[in-house]
């Protein structure tokens, strides 16, 4: 083989990730915090607690009862003011730093349990069985799969159920 010639090999790797379903109430302190958020008309999408030195950092993500309505700064502020004292009481410390946000317009869905909170929202999932994105409105979800309302190229609508084991990743569709 001529040392001055380069051979290019192209290998399309298979995506082997799967979308895990982890019940939201299995996260530490999730249920207590969800009770506070839901009393205000919101739902807790994500709750992460981490220790950094002596300070406990808290990351919380909320959505509304109607997931098609965007969350604003006033919504976040309202939940933050109610949730922070509860978390400090649970943890037994006021040495905390809390960041509370909306899911954002292009959220990457990290846990399949989140789909239940986004019923009615447009999402897209990478379906490994067709090696492509499948987009549609969340109709329902359970601990094994999601059902989307998908619009076909001819304008007709059908429901497509995708198992979480067939989903490599998922995110909102920003319209």
VMD Tcl script that builds the backbone (N, CA, C; Angstrom):
set m [mol new atoms 525]
animate dup $m
set s [atomselect $m all]
$s set {name element resname resid chain x y z} {
  {N N UNK 1 A 0.842 -1.184 0.000}
  {CA C UNK 1 A 0.000 0.000 0.000}
  {C C UNK 1 A 0.881 1.238 0.000}
  {N N UNK 2 A 0.516 2.212 -0.800}
  {CA C UNK 2 A 1.254 3.463 -0.893}
  {C C UNK 2 A 1.098 4.241 0.415}
  {N N UNK 3 A 2.207 4.608 1.104}
  {CA C UNK 3 A 2.120 5.302 2.381}
  {C C UNK 3 A 1.556 6.714 2.249}
  {N N UNK 4 A 1.483 7.257 1.026}
  {CA C UNK 4 A 0.971 8.606 0.839}
  {C C UNK 4 A -0.540 8.635 0.605}
  {N N UNK 5 A -1.130 7.492 0.460}
  {CA C UNK 5 A -2.581 7.420 0.282}
  {C C UNK 5 A -3.228 7.147 1.638}
  {N N UNK 6 A -4.324 7.803 1.868}
  {CA C UNK 6 A -5.054 7.587 3.113}
  {C C UNK 6 A -6.341 6.836 2.803}
  {N N UNK 7 A -6.633 5.946 3.665}
  {CA C UNK 7 A -7.881 5.196 3.536}
  {C C UNK 7 A -8.805 5.676 4.637}
  {N N UNK 8 A -10.009 6.032 4.266}
  {CA C UNK 8 A -10.977 6.516 5.234}
  {C C UNK 8 A -12.005 5.419 5.472}
  {N N UNK 9 A -12.168 5.071 6.719}
  {CA C UNK 9 A -13.182 4.101 7.092}
  {C C UNK 9 A -14.314 4.831 7.791}
  {N N UNK 10 A -15.522 4.560 7.419}
  {CA C UNK 10 A -16.684 5.169 8.034}
  {C C UNK 10 A -17.472 4.075 8.730}
  {N N UNK 11 A -17.709 4.303 9.974}
  {CA C UNK 11 A -18.482 3.327 10.741}
  {C C UNK 11 A -19.600 4.061 11.444}
  {N N UNK 12 A -20.812 3.713 11.154}
  {CA C UNK 12 A -21.955 4.314 11.818}
  {C C UNK 12 A -22.208 3.513 13.085}
  {N N UNK 13 A -21.990 4.159 14.208}
  {CA C UNK 13 A -22.148 3.440 15.474}
  {C C UNK 13 A -23.612 3.338 15.848}
  {N N UNK 14 A -23.916 2.268 16.484}
  {CA C UNK 14 A -25.280 2.022 16.932}
  {C C UNK 14 A -25.463 2.680 18.289}
  {N N UNK 15 A -26.539 3.426 18.452}
  {CA C UNK 15 A -26.818 4.062 19.728}
  {C C UNK 15 A -27.336 2.983 20.674}
  {N N UNK 16 A -26.649 2.823 21.797}
  {CA C UNK 16 A -27.005 1.737 22.704}
  {C C UNK 16 A -27.614 2.238 24.012}
  {N N UNK 17 A -27.777 3.551 24.156}
  {CA C UNK 17 A -28.383 4.081 25.366}
  {C C UNK 17 A -29.854 3.703 25.404}
  {N N UNK 18 A -30.397 3.673 26.623}
  {CA C UNK 18 A -31.837 3.482 26.761}
  {C C UNK 18 A -32.367 4.539 27.717}
  {N N UNK 19 A -33.628 4.846 27.585}
  {CA C UNK 19 A -34.295 5.802 28.456}
  {C C UNK 19 A -34.736 5.042 29.702}
  {N N UNK 20 A -34.179 5.401 30.837}
  {CA C UNK 20 A -34.538 4.751 32.094}
  {C C UNK 20 A -35.811 5.357 32.665}
  {N N UNK 21 A -36.608 4.508 33.300}
  {CA C UNK 21 A -37.779 4.976 34.050}
  {C C UNK 21 A -37.440 4.835 35.522}
  {N N UNK 22 A -37.269 5.964 36.187}
  {CA C UNK 22 A -36.994 5.974 37.617}
  {C C UNK 22 A -38.137 6.764 38.258}
  {N N UNK 23 A -38.960 6.120 39.074}
  {CA C UNK 23 A -40.084 6.855 39.679}
  {C C UNK 23 A -39.586 8.122 40.375}
  {N N UNK 24 A -40.248 9.239 40.094}
  {CA C UNK 24 A -39.799 10.513 40.649}
  {C C UNK 24 A -39.798 10.496 42.171}
  {N N UNK 25 A -40.788 9.816 42.764}
  {CA C UNK 25 A -40.849 9.808 44.232}
  {C C UNK 25 A -39.791 8.910 44.869}
  {N N UNK 26 A -38.938 8.290 44.059}
  {CA C UNK 26 A -37.836 7.502 44.616}
  {C C UNK 26 A -36.613 8.373 44.914}
  {N N UNK 27 A -36.623 9.620 44.432}
  {CA C UNK 27 A -35.530 10.543 44.723}
  {C C UNK 27 A -35.693 11.091 46.140}
  {N N UNK 28 A -34.594 11.271 46.868}
  {CA C UNK 28 A -34.688 11.781 48.241}
  {C C UNK 28 A -35.430 13.126 48.302}
  {N N UNK 29 A -36.398 13.209 49.188}
  {CA C UNK 29 A -37.172 14.420 49.495}
  {C C UNK 29 A -38.075 14.879 48.352}
  {N N UNK 30 A -38.181 14.080 47.297}
  {CA C UNK 30 A -39.015 14.494 46.160}
  {C C UNK 30 A -40.472 14.683 46.577}
  {N N UNK 31 A -41.039 13.702 47.271}
  {CA C UNK 31 A -42.468 13.756 47.575}
  {C C UNK 31 A -42.828 14.954 48.441}
  {N N UNK 32 A -42.008 15.243 49.457}
  {CA C UNK 32 A -42.279 16.402 50.312}
  {C C UNK 32 A -42.249 17.694 49.497}
  {N N UNK 33 A -41.281 17.801 48.580}
  {CA C UNK 33 A -41.153 18.996 47.748}
  {C C UNK 33 A -42.242 19.065 46.690}
  {N N UNK 34 A -42.631 17.930 46.140}
  {CA C UNK 34 A -43.727 17.889 45.165}
  {C C UNK 34 A -45.027 18.352 45.819}
  {N N UNK 35 A -45.244 17.989 47.073}
  {CA C UNK 35 A -46.453 18.427 47.785}
  {C C UNK 35 A -46.517 19.949 47.871}
  {N N UNK 36 A -45.386 20.586 48.136}
  {CA C UNK 36 A -45.334 22.053 48.190}
  {C C UNK 36 A -45.624 22.634 46.811}
  {N N UNK 37 A -44.943 22.132 45.785}
  {CA C UNK 37 A -45.129 22.654 44.426}
  {C C UNK 37 A -46.564 22.447 43.945}
  {N N UNK 38 A -47.119 21.262 44.186}
  {CA C UNK 38 A -48.480 20.981 43.692}
  {C C UNK 38 A -49.536 21.810 44.424}
  {N N UNK 39 A -49.264 22.191 45.672}
  {CA C UNK 39 A -50.217 23.041 46.386}
  {C C UNK 39 A -50.311 24.424 45.750}
  {N N UNK 40 A -49.312 24.798 44.951}
  {CA C UNK 40 A -49.286 26.086 44.258}
  {C C UNK 40 A -49.694 25.970 42.792}
  {N N UNK 41 A -50.018 24.737 42.333}
  {CA C UNK 41 A -50.437 24.532 40.949}
  {C C UNK 41 A -49.301 24.166 40.007}
  {N N UNK 42 A -48.194 23.664 40.558}
  {CA C UNK 42 A -47.031 23.284 39.751}
  {C C UNK 42 A -46.654 21.842 40.071}
  {N N UNK 43 A -45.728 21.306 39.302}
  {CA C UNK 43 A -45.207 19.962 39.565}
  {C C UNK 43 A -43.696 19.998 39.483}
  {N N UNK 44 A -43.082 19.177 40.305}
  {CA C UNK 44 A -41.629 19.080 40.346}
  {C C UNK 44 A -41.187 18.062 39.298}
  {N N UNK 45 A -40.390 18.510 38.347}
  {CA C UNK 45 A -39.885 17.655 37.274}
  {C C UNK 45 A -38.584 16.992 37.710}
  {N N UNK 46 A -37.766 17.763 38.408}
  {CA C UNK 46 A -36.434 17.282 38.775}
  {C C UNK 46 A -36.044 17.911 40.101}
  {N N UNK 47 A -35.373 17.142 40.950}
  {CA C UNK 47 A -34.844 17.646 42.217}
  {C C UNK 47 A -33.495 16.998 42.460}
  {N N UNK 48 A -32.463 17.818 42.551}
  {CA C UNK 48 A -31.114 17.309 42.818}
  {C C UNK 48 A -30.550 18.055 44.021}
  {N N UNK 49 A -30.001 17.309 44.950}
  {CA C UNK 49 A -29.338 17.886 46.111}
  {C C UNK 49 A -27.892 17.437 46.088}
  {N N UNK 50 A -26.974 18.376 46.272}
  {CA C UNK 50 A -25.562 18.004 46.317}
  {C C UNK 50 A -24.851 18.886 47.342}
  {N N UNK 51 A -23.893 18.306 48.002}
  {CA C UNK 51 A -23.110 19.009 49.011}
  {C C UNK 51 A -21.869 19.588 48.349}
  {N N UNK 52 A -21.611 20.862 48.561}
  {CA C UNK 52 A -20.390 21.506 48.082}
  {C C UNK 52 A -19.809 22.264 49.266}
  {N N UNK 53 A -18.829 21.644 49.898}
  {CA C UNK 53 A -18.307 22.172 51.155}
  {C C UNK 53 A -19.368 21.977 52.216}
  {N N UNK 54 A -19.682 23.040 52.933}
  {CA C UNK 54 A -20.734 22.935 53.954}
  {C C UNK 54 A -22.106 23.305 53.401}
  {N N UNK 55 A -22.142 23.802 52.168}
  {CA C UNK 55 A -23.391 24.265 51.569}
  {C C UNK 55 A -24.074 23.152 50.771}
  {N N UNK 56 A -25.384 23.049 50.933}
  {CA C UNK 56 A -26.168 22.122 50.128}
  {C C UNK 56 A -26.721 22.877 48.927}
  {N N UNK 57 A -26.344 22.435 47.730}
  {CA C UNK 57 A -26.856 23.024 46.494}
  {C C UNK 57 A -28.094 22.243 46.065}
  {N N UNK 58 A -29.123 22.989 45.710}
  {CA C UNK 58 A -30.405 22.400 45.335}
  {C C UNK 58 A -30.746 22.864 43.925}
  {N N UNK 59 A -31.037 21.911 43.056}
  {CA C UNK 59 A -31.517 22.226 41.714}
  {C C UNK 59 A -32.916 21.661 41.602}
  {N N UNK 60 A -33.868 22.533 41.309}
  {CA C UNK 60 A -35.254 22.097 41.144}
  {C C UNK 60 A -35.769 22.626 39.809}
  {N N UNK 61 A -36.541 21.788 39.114}
  {CA C UNK 61 A -37.167 22.168 37.847}
  {C C UNK 61 A -38.658 21.939 38.013}
  {N N UNK 62 A -39.458 22.941 37.632}
  {CA C UNK 62 A -40.905 22.837 37.787}
  {C C UNK 62 A -41.610 22.984 36.445}
  {N N UNK 63 A -42.830 22.471 36.409}
  {CA C UNK 63 A -43.727 22.698 35.286}
  {C C UNK 63 A -45.104 22.968 35.870}
  {N N UNK 64 A -46.000 23.490 35.061}
  {CA C UNK 64 A -47.343 23.793 35.541}
  {C C UNK 64 A -48.289 22.621 35.362}
  {N N UNK 65 A -49.508 22.797 35.881}
  {CA C UNK 65 A -50.540 21.769 35.680}
  {C C UNK 65 A -50.807 21.560 34.199}
  {N N UNK 66 A -50.734 22.647 33.428}
  {CA C UNK 66 A -50.891 22.569 31.980}
  {C C UNK 66 A -49.494 22.673 31.373}
  {N N UNK 67 A -48.887 21.545 30.973}
  {CA C UNK 67 A -47.501 21.579 30.495}
  {C C UNK 67 A -47.312 22.313 29.172}
  {N N UNK 68 A -48.403 22.684 28.513}
  {CA C UNK 68 A -48.266 23.431 27.262}
  {C C UNK 68 A -48.089 24.926 27.533}
  {N N UNK 69 A -48.295 25.346 28.792}
  {CA C UNK 69 A -48.114 26.751 29.169}
  {C C UNK 69 A -46.704 26.914 29.721}
  {N N UNK 70 A -45.975 27.869 29.209}
  {CA C UNK 70 A -44.603 28.091 29.644}
  {C C UNK 70 A -44.554 28.674 31.055}
  {N N UNK 71 A -43.508 28.321 31.774}
  {CA C UNK 71 A -43.278 28.802 33.127}
  {C C UNK 71 A -42.435 30.070 33.043}
  {N N UNK 72 A -42.837 31.099 33.787}
  {CA C UNK 72 A -42.108 32.366 33.772}
  {C C UNK 72 A -41.343 32.603 35.063}
  {N N UNK 73 A -40.680 33.749 35.121}
  {CA C UNK 73 A -39.882 34.124 36.286}
  {C C UNK 73 A -40.759 34.233 37.531}
  {N N UNK 74 A -41.938 34.801 37.408}
  {CA C UNK 74 A -42.833 34.930 38.570}
  {C C UNK 74 A -43.249 33.566 39.110}
  {N N UNK 75 A -43.471 32.605 38.215}
  {CA C UNK 75 A -43.812 31.247 38.646}
  {C C UNK 75 A -42.661 30.641 39.443}
  {N N UNK 76 A -41.456 30.772 38.915}
  {CA C UNK 76 A -40.278 30.223 39.594}
  {C C UNK 76 A -40.080 30.881 40.952}
  {N N UNK 77 A -40.260 32.182 41.004}
  {CA C UNK 77 A -40.095 32.916 42.258}
  {C C UNK 77 A -41.104 32.457 43.309}
  {N N UNK 78 A -42.332 32.286 42.883}
  {CA C UNK 78 A -43.410 31.850 43.785}
  {C C UNK 78 A -43.082 30.488 44.409}
  {N N UNK 79 A -42.651 29.549 43.587}
  {CA C UNK 79 A -42.326 28.214 44.087}
  {C C UNK 79 A -41.049 28.255 44.923}
  {N N UNK 80 A -40.071 29.028 44.490}
  {CA C UNK 80 A -38.810 29.149 45.232}
  {C C UNK 80 A -39.071 29.614 46.666}
  {N N UNK 81 A -39.902 30.655 46.820}
  {CA C UNK 81 A -40.190 31.203 48.156}
  {C C UNK 81 A -40.916 30.206 49.051}
  {N N UNK 82 A -41.700 29.328 48.472}
  {CA C UNK 82 A -42.411 28.321 49.267}
  {C C UNK 82 A -41.558 27.080 49.511}
  {N N UNK 83 A -40.749 26.716 48.534}
  {CA C UNK 83 A -40.010 25.454 48.599}
  {C C UNK 83 A -38.731 25.539 49.440}
  {N N UNK 84 A -38.015 26.637 49.356}
  {CA C UNK 84 A -36.738 26.747 50.074}
  {C C UNK 84 A -36.888 26.540 51.581}
  {N N UNK 85 A -37.843 27.182 52.255}
  {CA C UNK 85 A -37.985 26.935 53.700}
  {C C UNK 85 A -38.309 25.467 54.020}
  {N N UNK 86 A -39.079 24.815 53.161}
  {CA C UNK 86 A -39.424 23.410 53.386}
  {C C UNK 86 A -38.178 22.533 53.275}
  {N N UNK 87 A -37.363 22.774 52.256}
  {CA C UNK 87 A -36.145 21.979 52.085}
  {C C UNK 87 A -35.182 22.225 53.244}
  {N N UNK 88 A -35.061 23.482 53.655}
  {CA C UNK 88 A -34.179 23.791 54.788}
  {C C UNK 88 A -34.665 23.101 56.061}
  {N N UNK 89 A -35.974 23.025 56.234}
  {CA C UNK 89 A -36.539 22.312 57.386}
  {C C UNK 89 A -36.225 20.817 57.299}
  {N N UNK 90 A -36.414 20.233 56.133}
  {CA C UNK 90 A -36.142 18.806 55.925}
  {C C UNK 90 A -34.667 18.488 56.180}
  {N N UNK 91 A -33.788 19.335 55.653}
  {CA C UNK 91 A -32.349 19.101 55.770}
  {C C UNK 91 A -31.785 19.514 57.129}
  {N N UNK 92 A -32.523 20.348 57.850}
  {CA C UNK 92 A -32.058 20.812 59.155}
  {C C UNK 92 A -30.928 21.824 59.056}
  {N N UNK 93 A -30.894 22.593 57.966}
  {CA C UNK 93 A -29.854 23.606 57.779}
  {C C UNK 93 A -30.383 24.739 56.918}
  {N N UNK 94 A -29.809 25.922 57.125}
  {CA C UNK 94 A -30.131 27.029 56.229}
  {C C UNK 94 A -28.907 27.406 55.391}
  {N N UNK 95 A -27.884 26.559 55.446}
  {CA C UNK 95 A -26.693 26.747 54.606}
  {C C UNK 95 A -26.966 26.086 53.255}
  {N N UNK 96 A -27.821 26.756 52.465}
  {CA C UNK 96 A -28.266 26.197 51.181}
  {C C UNK 96 A -28.141 27.232 50.074}
  {N N UNK 97 A -28.070 26.737 48.869}
  {CA C UNK 97 A -28.119 27.557 47.666}
  {C C UNK 97 A -29.092 26.845 46.735}
  {N N UNK 98 A -30.145 27.554 46.309}
  {CA C UNK 98 A -31.170 26.901 45.491}
  {C C UNK 98 A -31.314 27.584 44.144}
  {N N UNK 99 A -31.343 26.764 43.097}
  {CA C UNK 99 A -31.621 27.222 41.743}
  {C C UNK 99 A -32.900 26.533 41.309}
  {N N UNK 100 A -33.924 27.328 40.982}
  {CA C UNK 100 A -35.199 26.772 40.562}
  {C C UNK 100 A -35.498 27.318 39.173}
  {N N UNK 101 A -35.762 26.423 38.225}
  {CA C UNK 101 A -35.962 26.832 36.834}
  {C C UNK 101 A -37.179 26.146 36.225}
  {N N UNK 102 A -37.534 26.621 35.048}
  {CA C UNK 102 A -38.531 25.944 34.217}
  {C C UNK 102 A -37.800 24.863 33.428}
  {N N UNK 103 A -38.539 23.971 32.767}
  {CA C UNK 103 A -37.865 22.964 31.949}
  {C C UNK 103 A -37.135 23.563 30.738}
  {N N UNK 104 A -37.501 24.758 30.340}
  {CA C UNK 104 A -36.900 25.365 29.158}
  {C C UNK 104 A -37.613 24.913 27.899}
  {N N UNK 105 A -37.310 25.571 26.808}
  {CA C UNK 105 A -38.013 25.273 25.556}
  {C C UNK 105 A -37.497 24.028 24.865}
  {N N UNK 106 A -36.250 23.667 25.118}
  {CA C UNK 106 A -35.663 22.524 24.418}
  {C C UNK 106 A -35.068 21.528 25.411}
  {N N UNK 107 A -35.821 21.230 26.447}
  {CA C UNK 107 A -35.345 20.338 27.500}
  {C C UNK 107 A -35.016 18.953 26.948}
  {N N UNK 108 A -33.871 18.444 27.362}
  {CA C UNK 108 A -33.557 17.041 27.139}
  {C C UNK 108 A -34.206 16.268 28.274}
  {N N UNK 109 A -35.069 15.364 27.945}
  {CA C UNK 109 A -35.771 14.589 28.964}
  {C C UNK 109 A -34.809 13.526 29.469}
  {N N UNK 110 A -34.557 13.562 30.773}
  {CA C UNK 110 A -33.517 12.727 31.373}
  {C C UNK 110 A -34.055 11.435 31.956}
  {N N UNK 111 A -35.325 11.413 32.285}
  {CA C UNK 111 A -35.937 10.278 32.962}
  {C C UNK 111 A -37.307 10.051 32.336}
  {N N UNK 112 A -37.595 8.845 31.955}
  {CA C UNK 112 A -38.875 8.542 31.298}
  {C C UNK 112 A -40.079 8.869 32.176}
  {N N UNK 113 A -39.894 8.924 33.491}
  {CA C UNK 113 A -41.006 9.276 34.385}
  {C C UNK 113 A -41.482 10.705 34.143}
  {N N UNK 114 A -40.641 11.542 33.552}
  {CA C UNK 114 A -41.019 12.929 33.258}
  {C C UNK 114 A -42.143 13.020 32.226}
  {N N UNK 115 A -42.253 12.046 31.337}
  {CA C UNK 115 A -43.258 12.120 30.273}
  {C C UNK 115 A -44.666 12.327 30.822}
  {N N UNK 116 A -44.970 11.729 31.972}
  {CA C UNK 116 A -46.303 11.875 32.559}
  {C C UNK 116 A -46.608 13.334 32.893}
  {N N UNK 117 A -45.588 14.111 33.226}
  {CA C UNK 117 A -45.778 15.522 33.557}
  {C C UNK 117 A -45.964 16.382 32.315}
  {N N UNK 118 A -45.631 15.846 31.146}
  {CA C UNK 118 A -45.669 16.619 29.919}
  {C C UNK 118 A -46.734 16.133 28.940}
  {N N UNK 119 A -47.785 15.522 29.459}
  {CA C UNK 119 A -48.899 15.094 28.611}
  {C C UNK 119 A -49.464 16.319 27.898}
  {N N UNK 120 A -49.597 16.204 26.567}
  {CA C UNK 120 A -50.078 17.319 25.761}
  {C C UNK 120 A -48.960 18.142 25.142}
  {N N UNK 121 A -47.741 17.894 25.536}
  {CA C UNK 121 A -46.579 18.645 25.030}
  {C C UNK 121 A -45.988 17.931 23.818}
  {N N UNK 122 A -45.443 18.705 22.886}
  {CA C UNK 122 A -44.770 18.153 21.714}
  {C C UNK 122 A -43.361 17.720 22.109}
  {N N UNK 123 A -43.036 16.466 21.829}
  {CA C UNK 123 A -41.695 15.945 22.109}
  {C C UNK 123 A -41.217 15.165 20.896}
  {N N UNK 124 A -39.935 14.878 20.909}
  {CA C UNK 124 A -39.389 13.957 19.914}
  {C C UNK 124 A -38.500 12.967 20.650}
  {N N UNK 125 A -38.549 11.733 20.185}
  {CA C UNK 125 A -37.746 10.671 20.793}
  {C C UNK 125 A -36.917 10.008 19.692}
  {N N UNK 126 A -35.693 9.630 20.048}
  {CA C UNK 126 A -34.853 8.897 19.099}
  {C C UNK 126 A -35.219 7.433 19.263}
  {N N UNK 127 A -35.955 6.907 18.275}
  {CA C UNK 127 A -36.433 5.523 18.306}
  {C C UNK 127 A -35.383 4.638 17.635}
  {N N UNK 128 A -34.747 3.791 18.427}
  {CA C UNK 128 A -33.676 2.934 17.910}
  {C C UNK 128 A -34.186 1.900 16.913}
  {N N UNK 129 A -35.487 1.593 16.931}
  {CA C UNK 129 A -36.008 0.599 15.989}
  {C C UNK 129 A -36.093 1.148 14.569}
  {N N UNK 130 A -36.184 2.474 14.444}
  {CA C UNK 130 A -36.219 3.083 13.110}
  {C C UNK 130 A -35.003 3.984 12.882}
  {N N UNK 131 A -34.106 4.042 13.860}
  {CA C UNK 131 A -32.907 4.889 13.849}
  {C C UNK 131 A -33.204 6.294 13.324}
  {N N UNK 132 A -34.221 6.905 13.923}
  {CA C UNK 132 A -34.600 8.266 13.550}
  {C C UNK 132 A -35.443 8.861 14.670}
  {N N UNK 133 A -35.620 10.180 14.593}
  {CA C UNK 133 A -36.483 10.871 15.529}
  {C C UNK 133 A -37.938 10.607 15.183}
  {N N UNK 134 A -38.751 10.416 16.197}
  {CA C UNK 134 A -40.201 10.330 16.048}
  {C C UNK 134 A -40.767 11.448 16.917}
  {N N UNK 135 A -41.517 12.335 16.295}
  {CA C UNK 135 A -42.050 13.478 17.031}
  {C C UNK 135 A -43.554 13.441 17.095}
  {N N UNK 136 A -44.089 13.961 18.181}
  {CA C UNK 136 A -45.530 14.032 18.333}
  {C C UNK 136 A -45.907 14.550 19.704}
  {N N UNK 137 A -47.214 14.610 19.932}
  {CA C UNK 137 A -47.751 15.094 21.198}
  {C C UNK 137 A -47.894 13.919 22.164}
  {N N UNK 138 A -47.451 14.112 23.408}
  {CA C UNK 138 A -47.558 13.061 24.411}
  {C C UNK 138 A -49.036 12.836 24.733}
  {N N UNK 139 A -49.506 11.611 24.468}
  {CA C UNK 139 A -50.886 11.230 24.766}
  {C C UNK 139 A -50.948 10.555 26.131}
  {N N UNK 140 A -50.002 9.650 26.368}
  {CA C UNK 140 A -49.962 8.947 27.655}
  {C C UNK 140 A -48.580 8.338 27.840}
  {N N UNK 141 A -48.329 7.932 29.083}
  {CA C UNK 141 A -47.086 7.224 29.383}
  {C C UNK 141 A -47.299 6.410 30.651}
  {N N UNK 142 A -46.494 5.373 30.780}
  {CA C UNK 142 A -46.523 4.552 31.993}
  {C C UNK 142 A -45.083 4.204 32.329}
  {N N UNK 143 A -44.861 3.150 33.091}
  {CA C UNK 143 A -43.483 2.823 33.479}
  {C C UNK 143 A -42.720 2.032 32.414}
  {N N UNK 144 A -43.338 1.774 31.242}
  {CA C UNK 144 A -42.678 0.981 30.201}
  {C C UNK 144 A -42.619 1.655 28.836}
  {N N UNK 145 A -43.559 2.575 28.549}
  {CA C UNK 145 A -43.614 3.158 27.206}
  {C C UNK 145 A -44.328 4.500 27.211}
  {N N UNK 146 A -44.190 5.173 26.075}
  {CA C UNK 146 A -44.876 6.443 25.842}
  {C C UNK 146 A -45.715 6.292 24.579}
  {N N UNK 147 A -46.876 6.933 24.564}
  {CA C UNK 147 A -47.719 6.959 23.369}
  {C C UNK 147 A -47.783 8.393 22.879}
  {N N UNK 148 A -47.433 8.555 21.596}
  {CA C UNK 148 A -47.422 9.861 20.957}
  {C C UNK 148 A -48.499 9.933 19.893}
  {N N UNK 149 A -49.070 11.114 19.710}
  {CA C UNK 149 A -49.953 11.379 18.579}
  {C C UNK 149 A -49.069 11.953 17.483}
  {N N UNK 150 A -48.907 11.192 16.414}
  {CA C UNK 150 A -47.960 11.529 15.350}
  {C C UNK 150 A -48.732 11.913 14.092}
  {N N UNK 151 A -48.325 13.026 13.461}
  {CA C UNK 151 A -48.941 13.436 12.203}
  {C C UNK 151 A -48.137 12.845 11.053}
  {N N UNK 152 A -48.810 12.125 10.173}
  {CA C UNK 152 A -48.179 11.510 9.010}
  {C C UNK 152 A -48.012 12.547 7.893}
  {N N UNK 153 A -47.150 12.265 6.917}
  {CA C UNK 153 A -46.938 13.201 5.799}
  {C C UNK 153 A -48.225 13.550 5.042}
  {N N UNK 154 A -49.197 12.617 5.003}
  {CA C UNK 154 A -50.452 12.886 4.287}
  {C C UNK 154 A -51.442 13.695 5.126}
  {N N UNK 155 A -51.045 14.088 6.359}
  {CA C UNK 155 A -51.915 14.888 7.223}
  {C C UNK 155 A -52.742 14.069 8.199}
  {N N UNK 156 A -52.781 12.760 8.001}
  {CA C UNK 156 A -53.533 11.924 8.941}
  {C C UNK 156 A -52.753 11.812 10.256}
  {N N UNK 157 A -53.474 11.472 11.304}
  {CA C UNK 157 A -52.874 11.376 12.631}
  {C C UNK 157 A -53.027 9.953 13.136}
  {N N UNK 158 A -51.971 9.454 13.759}
  {CA C UNK 158 A -52.036 8.123 14.351}
  {C C UNK 158 A -51.316 8.147 15.691}
  {N N UNK 159 A -51.600 7.158 16.514}
  {CA C UNK 159 A -50.898 7.029 17.776}
  {C C UNK 159 A -49.801 5.993 17.634}
  {N N UNK 160 A -48.632 6.332 18.158}
  {CA C UNK 160 A -47.480 5.434 18.102}
  {C C UNK 160 A -46.975 5.247 19.518}
  {N N UNK 161 A -46.843 3.998 19.920}
  {CA C UNK 161 A -46.316 3.672 21.239}
  {C C UNK 161 A -44.873 3.220 21.081}
  {N N UNK 162 A -43.993 3.814 21.895}
  {CA C UNK 162 A -42.570 3.494 21.840}
  {C C UNK 162 A -42.137 3.042 23.233}
  {N N UNK 163 A -41.525 1.885 23.293}
  {CA C UNK 163 A -41.005 1.361 24.552}
  {C C UNK 163 A -39.791 2.180 24.980}
  {N N UNK 164 A -39.639 2.385 26.280}
  {CA C UNK 164 A -38.475 3.139 26.761}
  {C C UNK 164 A -37.165 2.443 26.410}
  {N N UNK 165 A -37.180 1.126 26.295}
  {CA C UNK 165 A -35.956 0.409 25.916}
  {C C UNK 165 A -35.546 0.718 24.476}
  {N N UNK 166 A -36.477 1.253 23.676}
  {CA C UNK 166 A -36.189 1.624 22.292}
  {C C UNK 166 A -35.867 3.108 22.129}
  {N N UNK 167 A -35.887 3.864 23.225}
  {CA C UNK 167 A -35.610 5.300 23.162}
  {C C UNK 167 A -34.186 5.560 23.647}
  {N N UNK 168 A -33.398 6.176 22.796}
  {CA C UNK 168 A -32.026 6.532 23.172}
  {C C UNK 168 A -31.992 7.898 23.857}
  {N N UNK 169 A -32.827 8.831 23.382}
  {CA C UNK 169 A -32.893 10.164 23.974}
  {C C UNK 169 A -34.204 10.819 23.575}
  {N N UNK 170 A -34.542 11.877 24.294}
  {CA C UNK 170 A -35.804 12.566 24.033}
  {C C UNK 170 A -35.674 14.034 24.403}
  {N N UNK 171 A -36.444 14.872 23.726}
  {CA C UNK 171 A -36.419 16.289 24.039}
  {C C UNK 171 A -37.707 16.951 23.568}
  {N N UNK 172 A -37.946 18.162 24.078}
  {CA C UNK 172 A -39.093 18.944 23.636}
  {C C UNK 172 A -38.908 19.354 22.186}
  {N N UNK 173 A -40.020 19.541 21.498}
  {CA C UNK 173 A -40.005 20.159 20.178}
  {C C UNK 173 A -40.451 21.595 20.408}
  {N N UNK 174 A -39.598 22.528 20.065}
  {CA C UNK 174 A -39.939 23.958 20.207}
  {C C UNK 174 A -40.671 24.399 18.955}
  {N N UNK 175 A -41.906 24.817 19.139}
  {CA C UNK 175 A -42.711 25.254 17.987}
  {C C UNK 175 A -42.660 26.745 17.811}
}
mol reanalyze $m
mol bondsrecalc $m
mol representation Tube
mol addrep $m
